[in-house]
């Protein structure tokens, strides 16, 4: 999934520049090693400093050290200074006006008078490179420890003064203020001796952030008093502003396992010249930040001389697939057994006040493993090339969850299980694409695992890139979407599959890719993961819709995932072996400055919040427990409580008047299939997003007829009302006073986003199988008697999972979905199973469906029985309405008996009417509209006498019935019954 695409080689480009300089100046040939450039530093403006050794036209064959500059925006190389002797530069920086060059030289002192004979000595110099005659000054700093130099860059260039930071490892950090003077038209030189200022004392690690002009460092500080005091490592930060103004902003005590480094401890420096701090080979620590307030301290626990409890490599027998040895069995190590080791890393998430611990087990043993920590968007990427990549969702916007853990063993299983071959990047651009992520041979793994990458700024189209110090190559992280799809299909752990879907839903938001994932998902519909992934779609896309409309203060209360946050996670191979785990621990203390950005920068006018303001406010609100998101579990619990109260009060036996009216309208307004049509409408008209991303309406096309309109099902109305009330009260509780007034409007928009995303998921699921169905797009409901297909049965299964998921997380259902879902159930289930679905409330008998039943099911003996069984599951008032709509003569018998029963028993004996309903086998339709009594037309004297008796009783009632007595209707039913059911010839009877 994660690949490194090669976009260039700055060392090769610099070598080509050097070769061009040699050709232009016709320099004599020298040893090849002297002409090989080395990268030294990158400044805030993106300029890259590099050095090489070569002869000059005036050196008479003597090799001198050259310093060049590469401008990535202009893509131009230039020679900025030549030293008159050959030295080895290990650190270098140029000031903003390109007039001063500070550099550190490493040399070996082998003289007899040397204090440390045979040891490397680091010396710092300062050169005036714009003067007519170049002058080089020594800062009188010679140390056996590494010294890093770095000029400060202001927002506005100053020609009066430059400021240089000098970092003496394990000693101190000093700030040199260098006053400048102009010589000639363009030349700038030092006016006098630099003024020095000590920023901090002994430190053991540091990192310079050139982009934001920050210095992070680690010191050991004493905390506590008396016997409880202890010395613990603390990471701090100095923020620099205009004219070298600075503040100590942050102190974070390190609470994960960290070695106690002494001043006399052995240290080994690497040759990684582009390192942002001191290149200590025994410490792998990086601070990563984002402007939105995300602050992470990343640390790899290494087996080094600093480690107190060094452990030998763990020897484990190599498992064969499917083997499950007993824990008490004794295994003798043989030559085929492998030595393996575990790699542990820690991410101190200061913004969440938590520490994430990652552990990868079973790696081939090596002491040289060094992890790479980078940002990939707002995911923190932990990578050991050739072995694993972890994408950690640790940004300030989301509570940690849905991490993506990718390993070479799991990737290899994907390749074996899926017929897929990696072809590299899909771009047609000339740069070479090399898959350096995981899919490599065993011989390459050891080579790749030692690769250390450093972030480097490039031109804007390329974005952030990474520099390989060993080869000079520049890489860019790309996501192989084909590999992502294959991982989604074949990955072993369900957490990885959910994490991949969450990444696509919230980061890429490419609906074409989303559809592909759900196409793969529809191949295993019975899987228990399907409802989980559907819930993730509904919640994550709802959050994404809200994200486009509201600020982060509102979004902190909107749920973004269906999974639990701050919950451990692990990864297994296909053999069932655990290969990685993620766990969390609290961060007890964070000290952050209280000054605002305006106070610190001392600027006039309005000054927006910076990283430190956002981080301070976020930590403060966490401390006050004001960053709580509304839970779908609380919404479901509130819905269940409200339903329980309604049941207790006896209000759920009959539908509401609105529901009944809707049922009657759909039942009587049902049109024939040939005349029914719906105007097409786009699937999601409110979707907005980047042009390159596939939009839902362009991927899914026109929505089917049952999804037209914006109404929701009646059974979802309670969940909507409860969600709106709870979210409004939640916002009123946690928002600031000035923002509480918009809580109700935010809740309304949240409900609207839920409706939109629920309809969108339903449309997506229909799009997977619906276009393959035989009936036309104009059919609101399919013919219930046509034979069903396998595709339709799979669509019913998908809709069943969708219905259960929406009910579980209290999401609304589209109004037309209920009728269509019930029709699919009738077509694909046996009658007994269909009735069980109805009895358990999964399938709802809507007016549209009942009208379709009455129209499509023929009045055969079996058809009448099925209609009777279905109609009998409706409430009493809806039963009678269906009887009036049904075109069958015997249905009039029930309605007549019901009228007679109501008149004679005065409504007090309802059991007789219910018994008559259960005994009937036929029903009827087309009742006469007349409600007036006309007994003179009744030619059967006994019937006339009986009807006269009923009319007399009905007229004597104080309260009139809702169904008035219809004499003509009763006489017609009675005469028809007498004629059809009586065996005797009634004409021979003398009345």
Order of alpha helices (4+ residues) and beta strands (2+ residues): beta-alpha-beta-beta-beta-beta-beta-beta-beta-beta-beta-beta-beta-beta-beta-beta-beta-beta-beta-beta-beta-beta-beta-beta-beta-beta-beta-beta-alpha-alpha-beta-beta-beta-alpha-alpha-alpha-alpha-alpha-beta-beta-beta-alpha-alpha-alpha-alpha-alpha-alpha-alpha-alpha-alpha-alpha-alpha-alpha-alpha-alpha-alpha-alpha-alpha
